[in-house]
Amino acid sequence: MAGSAGNRAAVTPVRIPLIVGGSVKPVVDRVYPLGKAGEALRRLIEDRPFGKVVLAG
């Protein structure tokens, strides 16, 4: 299921049932509060995290 943003529409219908069903879960590297958005952006640019960097409000 690897892909780029360019073909996201083609694979999304396949992914949605897997995510909703709980068999596929996103890998989250770190969660930042909205007030630390700058720090989160630095993490993305400088550290190249393995999983997603999430901003939570």
FENBEL-V464454 format. One record per residue. N is the residue number from 1. RES is the residue in one letter. BURIAL is b if it has 16 or more other C-alpha atoms within 10 Angstrom, else e. Layout:
N | RES | BURIAL
N | RES | BURIAL
//
This chain:
1 | M | e
2 | A | e
3 | G | e
4 | S | e
5 | A | e
6 | G | e
7 | N | e
8 | R | e
9 | A | e
10 | A | e
11 | V | e
12 | T | e
13 | P | e
14 | V | e
15 | R | e
16 | I | e
17 | P | e
18 | L | e
19 | I | e
20 | V | e
21 | G | e
22 | G | e
23 | S | e
24 | V | e
25 | K | e
26 | P | e
27 | V | e
28 | V | e
29 | D | e
30 | R | e
31 | V | e
32 | Y | e
33 | P | e
34 | L | e
35 | G | e
36 | K | e
37 | A | e
38 | G | e
39 | E | e
40 | A | b
41 | L | e
42 | R | e
43 | R | e
44 | L | e
45 | I | e
46 | E | e
47 | D | e
48 | R | e
49 | P | e
50 | F | e
51 | G | e
52 | K | e
53 | V | b
54 | V | e
55 | L | e
56 | A | e
57 | G | e
//
